[in-house]
Amino acid sequence: MDRMELNKVVSEKLKLIRIEFFCTQAQMADLIGISKKTLIQVEKGRIFLTWTATIAVCCLFNDSTILRTAVNGSPFEIVRNISFPT
């Protein structure tokens, strides 16, 4: 998996992750460092998250069942492997 694929997967699952952790849109946006308006655009599938926001989601929601299933493993480990390839 590369950055673009991870961005796409995380962006597509963002709303489900937010619901899984009982976050409002405003709370989730604040947690990952984006505006609520941007979050809404991502949840509607109009744009993808930035790499920085994707890293934030993967680190903060590493225990998400939805995210772990979508990336087939630990989201944090995937970010680390992409960032520091061997």
C-alpha positions in Angstrom: 0.0 0.0 0.0 1.3 3.5 -0.8 0.3 7.0 0.4 -2.3 7.5 -2.2 -4.0 4.2 -1.5 -4.0 4.8 2.2 -5.4 8.3 1.8 -8.2 6.9 -0.3 -9.0 4.1 2.1 -9.0 6.3 5.2 -11.0 9.0 3.5 -13.6 6.5 2.4 -13.9 5.1 5.9 -13.7 8.3 7.8 -17.4 8.7 8.5 -17.7 5.1 9.8 -14.6 5.6 12.0 -16.2 8.8 13.4 -19.4 7.0 14.1 -17.6 4.0 15.7 -15.9 6.4 18.2 -19.1 8.4 18.8 -17.6 11.7 17.6 -19.5 14.6 16.1 -18.2 16.1 12.9 -16.9 19.1 14.8 -15.0 16.8 17.3 -13.5 14.7 14.6 -12.4 17.7 12.6 -10.7 19.2 15.6 -9.0 15.9 16.5 -7.4 15.4 13.1 -6.7 19.1 12.5 -9.0 20.0 9.6 -12.0 22.2 9.3 -15.6 20.9 9.7 -16.2 22.0 6.2 -13.3 19.9 4.9 -14.5 16.9 6.9 -17.9 17.1 5.3 -16.3 17.2 1.9 -14.3 14.1 2.7 -17.3 12.3 4.1 -19.3 13.1 1.0 -16.5 11.7 -1.2 -15.7 15.0 -2.9 -12.1 15.2 -1.7 -9.5 13.0 0.0 -7.7 13.7 3.3 -4.2 15.2 3.1 -1.3 12.9 4.1 -1.0 14.7 7.4 -4.7 14.2 8.3 -4.4 10.5 7.2 -1.5 10.0 9.6 -3.5 11.7 12.4 -6.5 9.4 11.8 -4.3 6.3 11.7 -2.5 7.2 14.9 -5.5 8.4 16.9 -7.8 5.7 15.7 -5.3 2.8 15.5 -7.7 0.6 17.5 -10.6 1.1 15.1 -12.1 -2.2 13.9 -13.3 -0.5 10.7 -9.9 1.0 9.9 -7.9 -2.2 10.8 -10.2 -4.2 8.5 -9.9 -1.7 5.7 -6.1 -1.6 5.8 -5.7 -5.3 6.8 -3.6 -4.6 9.9 -2.4 -1.9 12.1 -2.9 1.5 10.5 0.0 3.0 12.6 2.3 0.2 11.2 1.2 0.9 7.7 1.9 4.6 8.0 5.4 3.8 9.5 6.1 1.3 6.7 5.1 3.8 4.0 7.1 6.6 5.7 10.2 4.5 6.3 10.5 1.9 3.6 13.2 -0.8 4.1 
